[in-house]
Amino acid sequence: MKKLYVVGIGPGEKEGMTFAAWEAIAGCDILVGYTKYVELVKPLFPDKAVFQTGMMKEVDRCQKALELAQSGKTITLVCSGDSGIYGMAGLIYELAPSFPEVEIKIVSGVTAASSGAALLGAPLTHDFAVISLSDLLTPWDKIEKRLINSAEAGLSIVLYNPASHRRADYLQRACDILMRVLPGETVCGIARNIGRDGESSQVLTLAQLRDTEADMFCTVFIGNETTKNIDGKMVTPRGYRNV
Amino acid sequence: MKKLYVVGIGPGEKEGMTFAAWEAIAGCDILVGYTKYVELVKPLFPDKAVFQTGMMKEVDRCQKALELAQSGKTITLVCSGDSGIYGMAGLIYELAPSFPEVEIKIVSGVTAASSGAALLGAPLTHDFAVISLSDLLTPWDKIEKRLINSAEAGLSIVLYNPASHRRADYLQRACDILMRVLPGETVCGIARNIGRDGESSQVLTLAQLRDTEADMFCTVFIGNETTKNIDGKMVTPRGYRNV
């Protein structure tokens, strides 16, 4: 059987990984992934054969994973967080029709919306949107419309890829857009290096967030109108206490 | 130390649970939760003391978990999926100020958006919204606005609680609202009993989804304008192939 597992490893440490993810890595012949993610997993499986590629090589990486599976090896392609949320699962299925003999199994993991929320308190106990600020693959005007529409509908918002070297001011731009709709006092949160060295979190207002530095290892949370700062935790009530 | 873990167990089986969730359950004195979720976990920990409550007893359950922790027992409160996404984490933090000695730790899990997506293919590889159709705690006009705004912004949408006995026609109503904005051919998916007996999934159009029966064990996915049905899988391209 020719088999390819596309696995979300969660934030990075073993404790945030599911048993299914662990088994898919333990049982494979070759571990494939972006160098940074392979490095997170490799110490747990020191004897595992590895094929790793750099960033921006997504198509090559997925093509290679399918080719290796086609050759008869059992392959596990690892992604950080959940393999289906901004992960490689979609690209694998786009390429899959050229590899009809390869059986694909997606193994989901804990995405940064969940792991970051746990660090900050409970910002996502009600409806929310997940939006990436990277305009590498999405025009900025679409991102802007998504921010505005989500805020106007009272959704909490999780921002993935809030900034990078090249996009140093993107979080600031997003906050400026959101403040057209939301008050500057809106409760927000920022989670850094979730599940890794240097893990930290901070609850602050939208106005403060605007002037906060972020990088690609941050996940940002914008509260809705009911979100509160309770003793330093970011909490969106679900409404049970009003029933 | 007085400690309360609020744990997401994922879909229900051990393989979808994280190592941290397992350890929090294994290490606690008393397992607390809604009867149905306790029943999913209990066979894995047959000797564990249990305090379970029925549905709609959320405040009582969380209050009791905090009281038990206050008395010096280590408590683990279990939720299905992720404890922070429509889970008990928020209510625990709302009640927590009355129990200042209790240390709270949220342990996130794989939510139905992730586990359902893995079953259907890769519907969430781009921006998306998560919306509950339950109007028990949210007025319907807010839900309607969230559906419209999300669809207009080109977000994929995940519907939690798409229907119940009392709300038999809610998925139909939601589809009718979405079809004001989205074409009937929009690719959609429905995942049933994820990670449990009777697990199944189906990829279909929005028009077909409108006439499909759903219940409280379903999670529903609405694609965006780029979402495709590739050999029976629901796939939202992220755009890597266009770079």
Interface residues (C-beta under 8 A of the other chain):
Chain A: G8 G10 K14 E15 G16 M17 T18 F19 A20 W22 E23 M56 E58 V59 D82 S83 G84 I85 Y86 G87 A89 G90 L91 I92 Y93 E94 A96 P97 I106 V107 S108 G109 V110 T111 A113 S114 S115 A117 A118 L119 G121 A122 P123 L124 T125 H126 D127 F128 A129 V130 I131 S132 L136 L137 T138 K142 K145 R146 I148 N149 S150 E152 A153 G154 L155 I230 D231 K233 V235 T236 P237 R238 G239 Y240 R241 N242 V243
Chain B: G8 G10 K14 E15 G16 M17 T18 F19 A20 W22 E23 M56 E58 V59 D82 S83 G84 I85 Y86 G87 A89 G90 L91 I92 Y93 E94 A96 P97 I106 V107 S108 G109 V110 T111 A113 S114 S115 A117 A118 L119 G121 A122 P123 L124 T125 H126 D127 F128 A129 V130 I131 S132 L136 L137 T138 K142 I143 K145 R146 I148 N149 S150 E152 A153 G154 L155 I230 D231 K233 V235 T236 P237 R238 G239 Y240 R241 N242 V243
